[in-house]
């Protein structure tokens, strides 16, 4: 990782000195996702279907497990943009780190509580262990809000086993290591085919939540503003393409994630119907306010909950939209 970071710092320094003469030369653009999942489907497509190249960017999409590590990669310069969880972004800003959120890609929650047939209702899970990708950040925080609304107290009425990613969460459920699991669409469909059933949907309690967004180092992004606007143009176009091309997008996701086409198609329908993918790559400000409130509660932070604007700079997305509209 140290080698990658040192290369990244050099690359960004070089980009900052690009002159107008060579501004349209394809530039290597490293950016990261924290999981290979349906939610990050547009990010995968941006790298593989030519959306970045159309903006004269050479896509270098990498997988950096964990939002904290992904943000560290941004700060070290090994990636220019991190597509990662909003709670890690909020925590970084509250620690005085100068990062900002310039766009969104997973603007909602798709997780469903799946369990065995011996548990008929959610209330049957009192005293049980719930599997989730995280217990102390991201989904873990949202899960606590969900169960609290259902009358459960974390630690007293249930425990969370953190698995790190979605695949191991389902594996833990199948192996009996947990009694239930919070599984995102379409992995919940895989679980249903294995005999598990749903007893709750997080979206029923938290209908608006900014889950995955684009974080950048504010000073480096400002130095390279035209480059970041080109990136946001690519993100807007790939999200628009996902909305306009159900069959092609579903086929792409099915191939990338090794899913049956019908599951990918149903996943696409869920994400579009619930507007979990933003069709303009923007941040859901209402959802960001909710994410901030949930973080504040979970972290037991002092003082009033800040407004979402503290963490977001949508000027890049707006400039990209303006240039795409030809205005």
CORUR-V373292 format. One record per backbone hydrogen bond with DSSP energy under -0.5 kcal/mol. NH is the residue of the N-H (numbers start at 0). CO is the residue of the C=O. If there is no record, write none. Layout:
nh:NH co:CO
nh:NH co:CO
//
This chain:
nh:4 co:0
nh:5 co:1
nh:6 co:2
nh:7 co:3
nh:8 co:4
nh:9 co:5
nh:10 co:6
nh:11 co:7
nh:12 co:8
nh:13 co:9
nh:14 co:10
nh:15 co:11
nh:16 co:12
nh:16 co:13
nh:17 co:14
nh:21 co:18
nh:22 co:19
nh:24 co:21
nh:26 co:55
nh:28 co:57
nh:29 co:27
nh:30 co:59
nh:31 co:80
nh:32 co:61
nh:33 co:82
nh:36 co:34
nh:40 co:37
nh:43 co:39
nh:44 co:40
nh:45 co:41
nh:46 co:42
nh:47 co:43
nh:48 co:44
nh:50 co:44
nh:51 co:45
nh:53 co:49
nh:54 co:51
nh:55 co:52
nh:56 co:51
nh:57 co:26
nh:58 co:56
nh:59 co:28
nh:61 co:30
nh:63 co:32
nh:63 co:61
nh:64 co:62
nh:69 co:65
nh:70 co:66
nh:71 co:67
nh:72 co:68
nh:73 co:69
nh:74 co:70
nh:75 co:71
nh:76 co:72
nh:77 co:72
nh:78 co:72
nh:79 co:29
nh:80 co:29
nh:81 co:214
nh:82 co:31
nh:82 co:80
nh:83 co:81
nh:83 co:212
nh:85 co:210
nh:88 co:84
nh:89 co:85
nh:90 co:86
nh:91 co:87
nh:92 co:88
nh:93 co:89
nh:94 co:90
nh:94 co:91
nh:95 co:92
nh:96 co:91
nh:98 co:96
nh:99 co:215
nh:100 co:310
nh:101 co:99
nh:101 co:213
nh:102 co:213
nh:103 co:280
nh:104 co:211
nh:105 co:211
nh:106 co:275
nh:111 co:182
nh:112 co:199
nh:113 co:111
nh:113 co:180
nh:114 co:196
nh:115 co:178
nh:118 co:115
nh:119 co:117
nh:123 co:120
nh:124 co:121
nh:125 co:122
nh:126 co:156
nh:127 co:124
nh:127 co:156
nh:129 co:158
nh:130 co:179
nh:131 co:160
nh:139 co:136
nh:141 co:137
nh:142 co:138
nh:143 co:139
nh:144 co:140
nh:145 co:141
nh:146 co:142
nh:147 co:143
nh:148 co:144
nh:149 co:145
nh:150 co:147
nh:151 co:146
nh:154 co:157
nh:155 co:152
nh:156 co:152
nh:157 co:152
nh:158 co:127
nh:160 co:129
nh:161 co:159
nh:162 co:131
nh:163 co:132
nh:168 co:164
nh:169 co:165
nh:170 co:166
nh:171 co:167
nh:172 co:168
nh:173 co:169
nh:174 co:170
nh:175 co:172
nh:176 co:171
nh:177 co:171
nh:178 co:128
nh:179 co:128
nh:180 co:113
nh:181 co:130
nh:182 co:111
nh:182 co:180
nh:186 co:183
nh:187 co:183
nh:188 co:185
nh:189 co:185
nh:190 co:186
nh:191 co:187
nh:192 co:188
nh:193 co:189
nh:193 co:190
nh:194 co:191
nh:195 co:190
nh:196 co:114
nh:198 co:112
nh:199 co:112
nh:201 co:110
nh:203 co:200
nh:204 co:201
nh:205 co:201
nh:208 co:106
nh:209 co:286
nh:210 co:105
nh:210 co:208
nh:211 co:105
nh:212 co:83
nh:213 co:102
nh:214 co:81
nh:214 co:212
nh:215 co:99
nh:217 co:97
nh:217 co:215
nh:220 co:216
nh:221 co:217
nh:222 co:218
nh:223 co:219
nh:224 co:221
nh:226 co:223
nh:227 co:223
nh:228 co:224
nh:229 co:225
nh:230 co:226
nh:231 co:227
nh:232 co:228
nh:233 co:229
nh:234 co:230
nh:235 co:231
nh:236 co:232
nh:237 co:233
nh:238 co:234
nh:239 co:235
nh:240 co:236
nh:241 co:237
nh:242 co:238
nh:243 co:239
nh:244 co:240
nh:248 co:244
nh:249 co:245
nh:250 co:246
nh:251 co:247
nh:252 co:248
nh:253 co:249
nh:254 co:250
nh:255 co:251
nh:256 co:252
nh:257 co:253
nh:258 co:253
nh:262 co:259
nh:263 co:259
nh:264 co:260
nh:265 co:261
nh:266 co:262
nh:267 co:263
nh:268 co:264
nh:269 co:265
nh:270 co:266
nh:271 co:267
nh:272 co:268
nh:273 co:269
nh:274 co:271
nh:275 co:270
nh:276 co:270
nh:277 co:275
nh:280 co:277
nh:284 co:282
nh:287 co:283
nh:288 co:284
nh:289 co:285
nh:290 co:286
nh:291 co:287
nh:292 co:288
nh:293 co:289
nh:294 co:290
nh:295 co:291
nh:296 co:292
nh:297 co:293
nh:298 co:294
nh:299 co:295
nh:299 co:296
nh:300 co:295
nh:309 co:306
nh:310 co:307
nh:311 co:307
nh:312 co:100
nh:315 co:312
nh:317 co:313
nh:318 co:314
nh:319 co:315
nh:320 co:316
nh:321 co:317
nh:322 co:318
nh:323 co:319
nh:324 co:320
nh:325 co:321
nh:326 co:321
//
